[in-house]
Amino acid sequence: MDSRIRTNEKRDIVDFRQTILDLLNSIGPSIITRSAYDTAWLVRLGEMDESLSRPALDWLRANQLPDGSWGALEPRYHHDRMACTLSAMVALATHGGPEDRSRLIRAQSILEHMALGLPADPAGATVGFEMIIPTLLVEAQALGLIDRLDGALDRLTRHREAKITALPKGVINRAVTVAFSTEMVGSDGLHLIDVENLQEANGSVGYSPAATAFFALNICPNNPEALNYLRHYAVGGAVPYVAPIDVFEHAWTLWNLALTGPLDAEMRARCQPSLDFLESEWNPERGIASVAGLTFTDGDATSLTHKVLTHYGREVGLDGVRYYERDNHFLCYPLEANPSTSTNIHVLGALREAGLGVDDPSVQKVLRFLERAQTLGIFWFDKWHASPYYPTSHAIVACNGYCDRLVADALYWMIETQNADGSWGYYQPTAEETAYSLQALIHAKRHGHEVPERTLRRGAIWLEGRVEPPYPPLWIGKCLYSPVLVVRSAIVSALTMAAQEGALD
């Protein structure tokens, strides 16, 4: 498909109709970028399953970054780099060969630099960082890969112990989110595992390739269901940090397309399989998990899915959303160390879509939380995404015509931070962040806010030539990743909205 999504020289909404239909037909395969952190765990399988370990080893060798580390090339996110580099080094040191010595030497100096003083990342640590890094540091130290920790291990270990202490019944099973980071217990912490109640129906542990590989190595060696799960999601030797991402992919794609306005009959028909799938996974009491079949549900997937289902005419009650309500905010997960901004933004969208007025106590609770969470009283960061343009865009959409005062400064910030070439990007210009900005600004314009036409035109023209992947990994898991179809849906949505506004004429 032509990267400018055009069928003729006249640029109008007709150009984007087939692209939207193609996108709706594409949802389902859970397209997500690969993870050096998790792929290194496949290397550890060694002779247990060489069909997994050998290709994984080759992938790690081919994907070391120029400075010797592993992780995302751009943006340079320090927590991502440390987790991926530690994991890769341990794997190479224990299962590599003599040819990997130079790779380890290159990685060693940068790893020691990171361990001495991990710089602060704007959106915070990667998922499970305080749980998995202490175990990896101990392994690296035992292998002679690092010897200068200077208190880093002690600080992280205290965080890890506090979270373990808070576990229900003091054990890890599939009902608690810590299961996703089961590998953090190491070989000395197997007594913390509720073995009979850990594995999910698809053979995984928490739908995490790393946790599943640890399970197959140390908890139930050679477990066929676990190994089959890993084989299914290994592509070219590498695995993502989570697999699949089906609920996430369906719900977020439909959310993006809903911003374009009413869909025609054929488009609505193409949405029905996704809506049927989401509705079938909905639990009236607890909402939905981000992945079909995952034991623990979450407030973010629940609130955004609720809005999507309601918007497209499916009837679901609010009890699932209210399950996550607490005194001062809505949870994403129980036992979470810090609340999620985007979760509360999506809760606001769900409550609004359900017809609650802005004076409703739950709505006011979310608005107060978002006021407290604003950076400099202007924009938002969130723990699930490295860029502030994602939560800020979604906040603007949730508040336009509902609570405009909360996002007035955010709109001004978004307009003023556009780059000279028309793009947006917190670390570097990206199609994803440009799409979020255009979505928010056009949505605001449609609700009566003043948005310069030149801002929209410049952004749309820049974005029109940058539709196709690869996209820089901006989403935060155990490492940075990109959910490719979700990002593409935001880009298609933004360009469709821009064409509707005449910004591509």
C-alpha positions in Angstrom: 0.0 0.0 0.0 1.3 3.5 -0.9 2.6 5.1 2.3 0.6 8.3 1.5 -2.7 6.4 1.5 -3.8 8.0 -1.7 -5.7 6.6 -4.7 -5.6 9.8 -6.8 -4.3 13.4 -6.7 -7.4 14.8 -4.9 -6.9 14.3 -1.2 -10.2 13.9 0.6 -12.0 11.5 2.9 -12.6 9.0 0.1 -8.9 8.2 0.0 -9.0 6.9 3.6 -12.1 4.7 3.5 -10.4 1.6 2.1 -7.5 2.1 4.4 -9.9 2.0 7.4 -11.6 -1.1 6.0 -8.2 -2.8 5.5 -7.2 -1.9 9.1 -10.4 -3.4 10.5 -9.7 -6.6 8.6 -6.1 -6.7 10.0 -7.0 -6.6 13.7 -6.4 -9.9 15.6 -2.8 -11.2 15.0 -1.4 -9.2 17.9 1.4 -7.4 16.0 4.0 -6.2 18.5 7.7 -5.5 18.4 10.3 -7.9 19.8 11.9 -7.7 23.2 15.6 -8.2 23.9 14.8 -8.8 27.6 12.4 -11.7 26.9 14.4 -13.1 24.0 17.4 -13.5 26.3 15.3 -15.7 28.5 14.7 -18.0 25.5 18.5 -18.3 25.2 18.6 -19.7 28.7 16.6 -22.7 27.6 19.8 -24.0 26.1 19.7 -27.8 25.3 16.2 -28.1 26.8 14.9 -26.6 23.6 17.5 -25.7 21.0 14.8 -24.8 18.5 14.1 -21.8 20.7 17.5 -21.1 22.2 19.7 -21.1 19.1 17.6 -18.6 17.0 17.2 -16.5 20.1 21.0 -16.4 20.6 21.5 -15.4 17.0 18.9 -12.6 17.4 20.6 -11.2 20.4 24.0 -11.2 18.7 22.5 -9.4 15.7 20.7 -6.8 17.8 23.3 -5.4 20.1 23.3 -1.6 19.8 26.3 0.5 18.7 27.2 1.5 22.3 27.2 -2.1 23.4 23.8 -2.2 25.1 20.5 -3.8 24.2 17.0 -2.2 24.0 15.4 0.5 22.0 17.7 2.5 19.8 15.4 5.5 20.0 14.2 6.8 22.3 17.0 6.2 24.7 15.1 5.1 27.7 17.4 4.2 30.5 15.3 1.6 32.4 14.6 -0.2 29.1 18.3 -0.2 28.3 19.3 -1.6 31.7 16.8 -4.4 31.8 17.5 -5.5 28.3 21.3 -5.2 28.6 21.4 -7.1 31.9 19.2 -9.9 30.6 21.2 -10.2 27.3 24.5 -10.2 29.1 23.5 -13.0 31.5 22.2 -15.0 28.6 25.4 -14.6 26.5 27.7 -15.3 29.5 25.9 -18.5 30.4 24.9 -19.8 27.0 27.1 -18.0 24.4 30.5 -18.9 23.0 34.0 -17.5 22.8 32.9 -15.2 20.0 30.6 -13.4 22.5 33.4 -12.2 24.7 33.9 -9.0 22.7 30.1 -8.3 23.0 30.2 -8.7 26.7 33.2 -6.4 27.1 31.4 -3.7 25.0 28.4 -4.1 27.2 30.2 -4.2 30.5 31.3 -0.6 30.7 27.9 0.8 29.8 26.2 -1.5 32.2 28.4 -0.4 35.1 27.7 3.2 34.2 23.9 2.6 34.3 24.1 0.7 37.6 26.1 3.5 39.2 23.4 6.0 38.8 20.3 5.2 36.7 19.1 8.5 35.2 15.5 9.3 35.7 13.2 8.6 32.7 10.3 11.1 32.3 7.5 8.5 32.5 9.2 6.4 35.2 10.5 2.8 35.4 9.6 0.0 33.1 7.1 -2.7 34.2 8.4 -4.8 37.1 11.8 -3.0 37.1 12.2 -3.0 40.9 11.3 -6.7 40.9 13.4 -8.1 38.1 16.5 -6.0 38.3 17.8 -7.1 41.7 17.7 -10.7 40.6 19.5 -9.9 37.4 22.2 -7.8 39.2 22.9 -10.7 41.6 23.3 -13.0 38.6 25.5 -10.6 36.7 27.7 -10.0 39.8 28.1 -13.8 40.3 29.2 -14.1 36.7 31.8 -11.4 37.1 29.9 -9.1 34.7 29.6 -6.2 37.1 31.1 -5.5 40.5 30.4 -1.8 41.2 26.8 -1.5 42.5 27.2 1.4 44.9 23.9 0.8 46.7 21.8 0.3 43.5 21.1 -3.3 44.5 20.1 -2.5 48.1 17.6 0.2 47.0 15.9 -2.0 44.5 15.9 -5.0 46.7 14.0 -3.1 49.4 11.3 -2.2 46.9 11.1 -5.8 45.8 10.8 -7.1 49.3 8.1 -4.6 50.1 6.0 -5.7 47.2 6.5 -9.4 48.0 5.4 -8.8 51.6 2.2 -7.3 50.3 1.3 -10.4 48.3 -2.0 -12.0 49.3 -1.1 -15.1 51.3 2.6 -14.3 50.5 2.6 -16.4 47.3 2.7 -15.8 43.6 -0.1 -17.3 41.5 -2.0 -16.4 38.3 -4.5 -14.2 40.3 -1.8 -11.5 41.2 -0.1 -9.2 38.7 3.3 -10.1 40.1 2.9 -13.4 38.2 3.9 -11.4 35.1 7.3 -11.0 36.6 7.7 -14.5 38.2 11.3 -14.7 37.0 12.2 -12.1 39.6 12.2 -14.8 42.3 15.4 -16.4 40.9 16.5 -19.9 41.8 16.4 -19.0 45.5 12.8 -17.9 45.7 10.9 -20.8 44.4 9.2 -21.2 47.7 7.2 -18.1 46.8 5.5 -19.9 43.9 2.1 -21.4 44.1 3.0 -23.9 41.4 -0.4 -25.5 41.0 -2.1 -22.2 40.4 0.5 -20.3 38.4 0.2 -21.3 34.8 -2.5 -19.9 32.5 -4.7 -22.0 30.2 -2.6 -21.2 27.2 0.6 -22.6 28.9 2.1 -19.2 29.8 2.8 -17.6 33.1 1.1 -14.2 33.0 1.3 -14.2 29.2 4.9 -13.2 29.7 7.5 -15.0 27.6 10.2 -14.3 30.2 8.2 -15.6 33.1 7.1 -18.6 31.0 10.7 -19.5 30.1 11.7 -19.2 33.8 8.8 -21.6 34.6 10.0 -24.1 32.0 13.5 -23.9 33.3 13.2 -23.8 37.1 9.6 -24.6 38.2 8.3 -27.3 35.9 11.3 -28.3 33.7 10.4 -29.1 30.1 6.8 -28.3 30.6 5.3 -28.9 27.2 2.5 -26.3 27.4 5.0 -23.6 28.4 7.4 -24.5 25.6 4.5 -24.7 23.0 3.4 -21.2 24.1 7.0 -19.9 23.5 7.3 -21.6 20.1 4.0 -20.1 19.0 5.1 -16.5 19.6 8.8 -16.7 18.7 9.4 -15.1 15.3 12.9 -15.1 13.8 14.2 -16.3 17.2 12.7 -13.3 19.2 9.6 -12.9 21.3 7.7 -9.8 22.5 7.4 -8.8 26.1 3.8 -10.0 26.2 1.7 -12.1 23.9 -0.9 -12.0 22.6 -2.3 -8.4 22.8 -5.7 -9.2 21.4 -8.1 -7.2 23.6 -5.7 -4.3 23.6 -5.4 -4.3 19.8 -9.2 -4.6 19.2 -10.2 -2.0 21.8 -7.6 0.7 21.1 -8.0 0.5 17.4 -11.8 0.9 17.6 -11.3 3.8 20.1 -9.1 5.6 17.5 -11.5 5.0 14.7 -14.4 6.3 16.8 -12.8 9.7 16.8 -13.4 10.0 13.0 -17.1 10.3 13.4 -20.0 8.1 12.3 -18.9 5.1 10.2 -20.8 3.9 7.1 -22.6 0.6 7.0 -19.7 -1.4 5.6 -17.3 0.0 8.2 -19.8 -0.7 11.0 -20.2 -4.3 9.7 -16.4 -4.7 9.8 -16.3 -3.5 13.4 -18.8 -6.2 14.6 -16.3 -9.1 15.0 -14.1 -7.0 17.2 -17.1 -5.8 19.2 -18.4 -9.4 19.5 -14.9 -10.5 20.8 -14.7 -7.7 23.3 -18.2 -8.2 24.6 -17.6 -12.0 24.9 -14.6 -11.3 27.2 -16.4 -8.7 29.3 -16.9 -9.7 33.0 -19.9 -7.7 34.4 -18.2 -7.4 37.8 -14.5 -6.9 36.9 -14.5 -5.7 33.4 -11.9 -7.1 31.1 -8.2 -8.1 30.9 -5.9 -6.6 28.3 -5.5 -10.1 26.9 -8.2 -12.6 26.4 -8.1 -15.4 29.1 -5.7 -13.6 31.4 -6.7 -14.2 35.0 -6.2 -10.6 36.3 -8.3 -7.9 34.7 -7.3 -4.2 34.8 -8.8 -0.8 35.0 -7.3 0.6 31.9 -8.5 -2.0 29.5 -11.8 -2.1 31.3 -12.5 1.6 31.1 -11.4 2.1 27.5 -13.3 -1.1 26.4 -16.4 0.1 28.2 -16.3 3.4 26.3 -15.8 1.6 23.0 -18.6 -1.0 23.5 -21.0 1.8 24.7 -20.0 4.1 21.8 -20.8 1.3 19.3 -24.1 0.5 20.8 -23.3 -2.5 23.0 -24.9 -2.5 26.5 -22.4 -3.1 29.4 -22.9 -1.9 32.9 -20.6 0.4 34.9 -20.0 -2.2 37.7 -16.9 -3.4 35.9 -15.4 0.1 35.8 -16.4 0.9 39.4 -14.6 -2.3 40.6 -11.4 -0.2 40.3 -12.7 2.8 42.2 -10.9 3.8 45.4 -11.0 6.9 47.7 -8.9 9.2 45.5 -8.6 7.6 42.1 -9.3 4.5 40.0 -6.8 1.6 40.0 -5.2 0.0 37.1 -4.1 -3.0 39.1 -4.3 -3.9 42.8 -1.0 -3.5 44.6 0.3 -1.0 42.0 3.0 1.3 43.3 1.7 4.4 41.6 -1.7 5.1 39.9 -1.9 5.3 36.2 -2.8 8.6 34.6 -4.1 7.1 31.4 -6.3 4.7 33.3 -8.1 7.5 35.1 -8.4 9.4 31.8 -10.0 6.4 30.2 -12.3 6.0 33.3 -13.4 9.6 32.7 -14.2 8.8 29.1 -16.2 5.7 30.1 -18.2 7.6 32.8 -18.9 10.4 30.3 -19.9 7.9 27.5 -22.2 6.3 30.0 -24.0 9.6 30.5 -22.7 10.7 33.9 -22.7 14.5 34.3 -19.5 16.4 35.2 -20.9 16.9 38.8 -21.1 13.2 39.5 -18.9 12.3 42.5 -16.9 9.7 40.6 -16.3 12.1 37.8 -15.2 14.8 40.2 -12.8 12.3 41.9 -11.1 11.6 38.6 -10.9 15.3 37.7 -9.2 16.1 41.1 -6.8 13.2 40.5 -5.9 14.5 37.0 -5.4 18.0 38.4 -2.9 16.6 40.9 -1.2 14.5 38.3 -0.6 17.3 35.8 3.1 18.1 35.1 3.6 21.8 35.7 -0.2 22.1 35.7 -0.1 21.8 31.9 0.3 18.2 30.5 0.5 14.6 31.7 2.9 11.7 31.7 1.8 8.1 32.3 3.5 4.9 33.3 2.3 3.0 30.3 3.7 5.3 27.6 7.1 7.1 27.3 5.6 10.2 25.7 3.3 12.9 27.3 1.5 13.3 24.0 -0.4 10.0 24.5 -2.0 10.7 27.9 -2.4 14.4 27.2 -4.1 13.8 23.9 -6.5 11.3 25.5 -7.2 13.7 28.3 -8.1 16.5 25.9 -10.5 14.1 24.1 -12.1 13.0 27.3 -12.6 16.6 28.5 -13.5 18.6 25.4 -17.0 20.0 25.9 -17.1 18.3 29.4 -14.5 19.9 31.5 -12.7 22.3 29.2 -10.9 24.2 32.0 -8.8 21.1 32.8 -7.2 21.0 29.4 -7.1 24.6 28.2 -3.4 24.9 29.0 -2.7 21.4 27.6 -4.1 22.6 24.3 -1.9 25.6 24.3 1.1 23.5 25.1 0.3 21.1 22.3 0.0 23.9 19.8 3.2 25.6 20.9 5.3 22.4 21.0 4.8 21.6 17.3 8.1 21.3 15.5 9.0 23.6 12.6 8.4 20.8 10.1 4.9 20.2 11.4 5.6 17.1 13.5 5.4 16.5 17.2 7.7 14.3 19.4 9.0 14.4 23.0 12.3 12.7 22.2 12.3 13.0 18.4 9.6 13.6 15.8 7.4 10.6 15.4 4.3 9.7 13.4 2.6 8.3 16.5 3.0 11.4 18.6 2.0 13.6 15.6 -1.1 11.5 15.2 -2.1 11.9 18.9 -1.6 15.7 18.7 -3.7 16.0 15.5 -6.5 13.8 17.0 -6.6 16.0 20.1 -6.5 19.3 18.3 -9.1 18.5 15.7 -11.4 17.0 18.4 -10.9 20.3 20.4 -11.7 22.4 17.3 -14.9 20.4 16.8 -15.9 21.3 20.3 -15.4 25.0 19.9 -11.7 25.6 20.8 -9.6 27.8 18.7 -6.9 25.8 16.8 -4.9 27.4 14.1 -5.6 26.0 10.6 -1.9 26.2 9.8 -1.1 24.0 12.8 -3.4 21.2 11.5 -2.3 21.6 7.9 1.4 21.4 8.7 1.0 18.4 11.0 -1.2 16.5 8.5 1.1 17.1 5.5 4.1 15.9 7.6 2.2 12.8 8.8 0.7 11.9 5.4 4.1 10.7 4.2 4.9 8.7 7.3 2.1 6.2 7.7 3.9 2.9 7.4 5.9 1.1 10.2 8.4 0.7 11.7 7.4 3.0 14.5 9.8 3.9 17.4 8.8 1.9 20.5 7.1 4.3 22.9 4.9 2.0 24.9 6.2 0.9 28.3 6.3 -2.8 29.2 9.3 -4.6 30.7 11.0 -2.9 27.9 9.8 -0.3 25.3 7.6 -1.7 22.6 5.3 -0.7 19.8 1.8 -2.3 19.3 2.0 -1.8 15.5 -1.7 -1.9 14.5 -2.7 0.3 17.5 -0.2 3.0 16.4 -1.3 2.6 12.8 -4.9 3.1 13.7 -4.1 6.4 15.5 -2.3 7.6 12.4 -5.1 6.6 10.1 -7.6 8.2 12.5 -5.7 11.4 12.6 -5.3 11.7 8.8 -9.0 10.9 8.3 -9.9 13.6 10.7 -7.5 16.0 9.0 -9.0 15.2 5.6 -12.5 15.9 7.0 -11.3 19.3 8.2 -9.8 20.1 4.8 -6.3 20.1 6.2 -5.1 17.9 3.3 -6.8 19.8 0.4 
